[in-house]
Amino acid sequence: MALKMDSLRPQVKQAVLLWIDGFREACCLHRVVFLCLRSRMLLIRIGQCFLLNGLIFLGSMFVINSVVIPTLEWILPNRCPNFGSDDQCSFAGGVKLYSFLRSGLIQLFYIFWFYPLYVFSFVLSILWYNDIAKYAFVAMGKDGSAVVESSIQKESVNSQTSAHMEKPPGLGGVIIGIGEQIYSLVLLNFFFLEVFTVGFIPYIGKVLNFILLSWMYSYYSFEYKWNLAEVGLDKRLDFFESNWAFFAGFGGPCILAIFFFSPLVSYGVMAILFPLFVATATSSEADQAMNSNRSTWRGAELGRLPIFYAADTLSMRVLLLFSRTPHGRTPDKKTP
């Protein structure tokens, strides 16, 4: 047993060091300042995210919690006033009516302002995130696509799952690219469902939820960069799962900032911080650094961790289910 622990010690040490490297890489937010100085459009997009999600969205939450609800509690109190005759409280349902009216007015505020604002912010932020990654990619001042592609290609050479053919040029490559985007969307939705589900596991649910959320937001942060660099889905998944400790650390600061808030407040904080992590990931050279450091790891090199195994299995089952023809016939069969 002691011998086994001694053999695992280098891997554990390397995992911890990689996690720290990822955490430190995510905290290099000063890069966003330099990128904004190079790109005015990047500065505008990040400013728009701060304005919409910070000032308007979180500001609305502050108004309802600090102004609207206290005002309604003063106008429609839970208790009868201590002054006046007892006839003022003779109506048994009076206090309940006040509570019902107060709750109804608060719900109307949510329905007609807060929830539409949430949907509007969610859709618009998704569009802005892609622009932020694009402007940051251009502001790097070099052909980042070739560098990213080559670094991930070197990582994939040593993997058994990387023996996929490159996308063909022309229409065939476009069709394959669309198929990859659809599969990626289905895969990440199932992974999000997995993250949501593990949170209900007793005792260890919160810990697992934190780890999976770290991976999820870390992947989201780097996915924009990999899309711009035209890295294939199989290569990016292989690279991500082969460097799982680093990416767990990269998602750590993002999750720590929202983990202890309510869901709506967490969304607002995340919507403010996520553009910064997208820009940081886009300008990061961690892809090359991880490959250059592999020669020094030797026996401590970590193996691939199948993070997306469950989501991948469910995605394949769903896609195969939709690809079947009626009556169980396969597409190449001919009807008599």
Buried (B, 14 or more C-beta within 10 A) or exposed (E): EEEEEEEEEBBEEBBEBBBBBBBEBBBEEEBBEEBBEBBEBBBBBBEBBBEBBBEBBBEBBEEBEEEBBEEBEEEBEEEBEEEEEEEEEEEEEEBEEBBEEBEEBBEEBBEEEBEEBBEEBEEBBEEBBBBBBBBBBBBBEEEBBEBBBBBBBBBBEEBEEBEEEEBEEEEEEEEBBEEBEEBBEBBBBBBBEBBEBBEEEEEEEEEBBBBBBBBBBBBBBBBBBBBBBEBBBBBBBBBBBBBBBBBBBBBBBBBEBBBEEEEBBBBBBBBBBBBBBBBBBBBBBBBBBBBEBBEEBEEBBBEBBEBBEBBBEBBEEEBEEEEEEEEEEEEEEEEE
